[in-house]
Amino acid sequence: NAGLGGAGKAPWEIPGKHVNSIVDVSLKGVMFTNAHIIPIMLRGLDKETKGPVPKRVVNISSGVAHTSMPWAADYCAVKFGVEGYSKCVAQSFRELAKRRPDLLDRILCVPFAPGVVQTEMNRNKGLPTADEWCKDAAPFLLQIPESESGSSLVMPGYYSAEYQATWVVPADEKMNATWVKPR
C-alpha cells in the first residue's frame, strides 16, 4: 500500500499540484502496479496445477470510498476510483475465464478497506498499530474465497458501526454478476 492523505481543504481549494500527486500515487499507482503484477500472476497460473487457493489481488481502498467527507474530497475520489477499478479487474478476470476455463476460481481481485489503524498518515494514539492489524488482517485476507471477487471488503472490527452507518456504498457490497454496456 502506498498512498497520500487528503489536503484537508474544501474541494475547490485543493491545489492542483496536490490533486496530481494524490491521483498519481493513490490511484494510478494501484493501476500501474496491477498492470505489472497481474500478467505475472496469470503466467504463474499457466505453470501451476490447479490448487485450492486462488491468487489474490487486494487493492487498498478506504472507508472514505464508501462515503463522503467535506474536507477529504481528493482522498474520497481516489479511493472511490480504487473501488471501481478493482471491480473492473474482477469482472475482467471473469470474462477471461470464459475464454480460459482453467482460470475459473483461481484468481480474484477485491478492493479492501483496511480500517482505522495507526500509520504514518494517521498518528492518533489509541488506535491499533500496524503490527496488531497485520495479525488480524493476514488470516482474513488469506481466507477470501474467489466467490468474493469484486466485492467491497472491509476489515472486520476496524471501523465503528456509527461510521459505517454513514456509508452510501455498504460494506461487503457484491459486484454485479453481469454487466451491460451503457446505451
Secondary structure, DSSP 8 states (H G I E B T S, - for coil): --------S-GGGS-HHHHHHHIIIIIIHHHHHHHHHHHHHHHHHHHS---SS-EEEEEE--GGGGS--TT-HHHHHHHHHHHHHHHHHHHHHHHHHHH-GGGTTTEEEEEEE--S-B-SS---TTS-BHHHHHHHHHHHHHT--GGGTT--EE-TTSS-HHHHTT-SS-TT----SS-----
